[in-house]
Amino acid sequence: MHQPAHLTCPLCRAALVPVEKSYRCAQGHAFDVAKEGYLSLLHGRQKGEGRGDSKAMILARDRVHHAEVFEPLVKTLATLPFETKPRSVLELGCGEGFFLSHMIRAHGIAASYGLDLSVDAVKLAAKTLKQSLILRADLLNPLPFADGSLDLVQSIFAPRPLAEIKRVLRPGGYALFVYPEADHWAELRAFLPLAKIGDEKLPAELTGFTAVASSHVTGKLDLSRDVLSDLVEMSPSIHRLTREGTAWRDRLPASLVATLSVRATLFRKR
Ligand SMILES: C[S@@+](CC[C@H](N)C(=O)[O-])C[C@H]1O[C@@H](n2cnc3c(N)ncnc32)[C@H](O)[C@@H]1O
């Protein structure tokens, strides 16, 4: 059982500690570890199965990661210039845990936490990341961690609750954000009306943080129709394409050279 020294109860903010197959706080609130190994911190009406990314989206992303499409990003993340090595990491919207697993290995991080709302994401993440504590929780709520208790919080293509990230980071801790640039998969957009990338950018300066590094990760990749199909399936645009009944698979070419264009930005809390 993990020793989540910094985990807090989502109902009363008291420390949460492992007791048999659940986590409990001194106020008597209890949260069960699911048989798949993740800890659900959802409570009351929050407990719906169909929230966060769907199973089809999670499986499509898993195939894309296995096809090593994001290898240039993996390499960039492995060489991030940490002045002080992080000993703990929390990934927000960790999906099936692909990038979390790489960060743990590349930087030798001892304590790791992945958080996602999707039940299918946390099931897969808990299966692959045995050394991490995987949490099912909603990023619209306060993060279930004590103030100043984490060395690194990362959000990779996921929501960024900045005030909460700042609260749970210790002074000198790092925030890592990865998000798409405007020309990300531009060639694929010529075939399909995918959502425009626009509001993703972070400001160059964040109050209370010092910018440490910002890398534009880019490359031209030769992608098969299967990979292109998975890139569409894992994107938020899939909801609209499905709702509108677009026969989007029929529009995909047999293969396509497409531009990967994402930015990885590292900040340090002052
Ligand atoms: C684009 S995926 C990125 C997954 C992973 N970081 C990766 O890059 O492989 C975004 C993830 O954020 C999760 N997510 C979206 N809204 C969320 C929320 N309100 N609370 C927790 N997770 C959320 C989704 O379920 C999904 O797994």
The ligand as an SDF file (V2000), in Angstrom:
LIG
                    3D

 27 29  0  0  0  0  0  0  0  0999 V2000
   -6.1590   14.8800  -23.9580 C   0  0  0  0  0  0  0  0  0  0  0  0
   -6.2040   13.7930  -22.5860 S   0  0  0  0  0  0  0  0  0  0  0  0
   -4.4910   13.7580  -22.0960 C   0  0  0  0  0  0  0  0  0  0  0  0
   -4.0780   12.4990  -21.3660 C   0  0  0  0  0  0  0  0  0  0  0  0
   -2.5930   12.3790  -21.0360 C   0  0  0  0  0  0  0  0  0  0  0  0
   -2.1060   13.5200  -20.2880 N   0  0  0  0  0  0  0  0  0  0  0  0
   -1.7900   12.1990  -22.3210 C   0  0  0  0  0  0  0  0  0  0  0  0
   -1.3690   13.2270  -22.8760 O   0  0  0  0  0  0  0  0  0  0  0  0
   -1.6210   11.0690  -22.7590 O   0  0  0  0  0  0  0  0  0  0  0  0
   -6.9880   14.7580  -21.3180 C   0  0  0  0  0  0  0  0  0  0  0  0
   -7.3000   13.9550  -20.0870 C   0  0  0  0  0  0  0  0  0  0  0  0
   -7.8660   14.8520  -19.1170 O   0  0  0  0  0  0  0  0  0  0  0  0
   -8.9470   14.1880  -18.4830 C   0  0  0  0  0  0  0  0  0  0  0  0
   -9.8620   15.2110  -17.9630 N   0  0  0  0  0  0  0  0  0  0  0  0
  -10.6090   16.0920  -18.6730 C   0  0  0  0  0  0  0  0  0  0  0  0
  -11.3500   16.8590  -17.8350 N   0  0  0  0  0  0  0  0  0  0  0  0
  -11.0470   16.4410  -16.5800 C   0  0  0  0  0  0  0  0  0  0  0  0
  -11.4950   16.8470  -15.2810 C   0  0  0  0  0  0  0  0  0  0  0  0
  -12.3890   17.8140  -15.1150 N   0  0  0  0  0  0  0  0  0  0  0  0
  -10.9850   16.2160  -14.2110 N   0  0  0  0  0  0  0  0  0  0  0  0
  -10.0590   15.2240  -14.3610 C   0  0  0  0  0  0  0  0  0  0  0  0
   -9.6110   14.8000  -15.5540 N   0  0  0  0  0  0  0  0  0  0  0  0
  -10.1030   15.4020  -16.6510 C   0  0  0  0  0  0  0  0  0  0  0  0
   -9.5700   13.3080  -19.5700 C   0  0  0  0  0  0  0  0  0  0  0  0
  -10.3390   12.2440  -19.0440 O   0  0  0  0  0  0  0  0  0  0  0  0
   -8.3240   12.8530  -20.3250 C   0  0  0  0  0  0  0  0  0  0  0  0
   -7.8360   11.6170  -19.8660 O   0  0  0  0  0  0  0  0  0  0  0  0
  1  2  1  0
  2  3  1  0
  2 10  1  0
  3  4  1  0
  4  5  1  0
  5  6  1  0
  5  7  1  0
  7  8  2  0
  7  9  1  0
 10 11  1  0
 11 12  1  0
 11 26  1  0
 12 13  1  0
 13 14  1  0
 13 24  1  0
 14 15  1  0
 14 23  1  0
 15 16  2  0
 16 17  1  0
 17 18  1  0
 17 23  2  0
 18 19  1  0
 18 20  2  0
 20 21  1  0
 21 22  2  0
 22 23  1  0
 24 25  1  0
 24 26  1  0
 26 27  1  0
M  CHG  2   2   1   9  -1
M  END
$$$$
